[in-house]
């Protein structure tokens, strides 16, 4: 047992599992009655180690033994945690949420099923926003600490359910769990899991453009994490605050170092979901901010292999899409390969996402496939993918904006189609995307200044305002260069060049 614990602390999970399995194998007959505590500790830690090794079937087997033999419900907590994490990594999301809900009921916390409507959830989040944004940092840090044993356990299970509920088809579960965690915090006191819930709320508020309140609330979560010395929560805080909230108000590339730190820390602590989520977002931010594709492809290849090794199917699929697009851009392959596989015996990535009935995965394929199609000048394909993504997002409780990049490429695509077809409908869709980018800039998003200028130039070009358009193209090119977006600097130059070919050099 001690050897297994030491190996776990060093993040050598295979060694830990072998030590713990050896300990289990030498237990005497009737050991659950004669050596209950030792048996419980060996089996519980072994289940955790095998989760870290990606041996999910073994986790299920050991969990069944502990659930059968444990005499107290609280003695089953550790294996339930490992089981829920294993089901999540294996993409059995509904099973993970159902088991977690069952455990919460035993603890006296009832989750609504089906969850509340989007309107009700937004109302609940806005009420929490008002309470938290009117609370100073000192006031919250002096807030009483949670001491109810059942509620502390419930907060741990609610935290574990965050990831599966985030990617579950019924997305209302995610904000419901977040609001429930904060409501428990305000009623019973703070605990280590409170900082994660508060951090996530701050990220959720970005969806509604509440950036000032979002930053204030995110800082509360970060300070609370420091107060509790909750190192195990830092990888999650990295995702929601440093890579979520702060990337809306400062240059997104400043989040890359935090993402790598969150990834490395999460791997070290065995917080695999948070670690690999940091790796995935590192790939997303690197791609949309214009990092060198050849260097990035090598890094993503490593991340993708780890996701596969640890059997995190969803993140592996999402990362594979970015990897696929980068590979196509580097080798100048046709973007149609995301839609229809080169090997006719296999389905295309988009068809696979739709078949998997995962809206988040489908939107991800459409977004990055659309970016790739636009870059290759396949505007009809890019437009089809953008409209497909928007159709799916209408069923979801949240949409993916990627710090304005999603709306930027949507708008460019619709403007290209407006130029090509002279259809007012494409112009209307482009104006909606432009209005979003304008709001982001008004809220201090420096990642979108050059994007707004390029939209204005393209719109004026479409309307025939040649001189004004020419001036805005120059401003967009200068702003993209100033902020270091080499990829979008190239797009601005390309659009300006196309404008000059159509109108001569103004």
Buried (B, 14 or more C-beta within 10 A) or exposed (E): BEBBBEBBEEEBBEBBBBBBBEBBEEBEEEBBEEBBEBBBBBBBBBBBBBBBBBBBEBBBEBBEBBBEBBEEBEBBBBBBBBBBBBBBBBBBBEBBBBBBBEBBEBBEBEBEEEBBEBEBBBEBBEEBBEEBBEBEEEEBBEBEEBEBEBBBBBBBBBBBBBBBBBBBBBBBBBBBBBBBBBBBBBEBBBBBBBBBBBBBBBBBBBBBBBBEBBBBBBBBBBBBBEBBEBBBBBBBBBBBBBBBBBBBBBBBBEBBEBBBBBBBBBBBBBBBBBBBBBBBBBBBBBBBBBBEBEEBBEBBEEBBEBBBEBBBBBBBBBBBBBBBBBBBBEEEBBBBBBBBBEEEEEBBBBBBBBEBEBBBBBBBBBBBBBBBBBBBEBBEBBBBBBBBBBEBBEEBBBBBBBBBBBBBBBBBBBBBBBBEBEEEEBBEBBBEBBEBBBBBBEBEBBBBBBBBBBBBBBBBBBEEBBEBBBBBBBBBBBBBBEBEBEBBBBBBBEBBEBBEEEBEEE
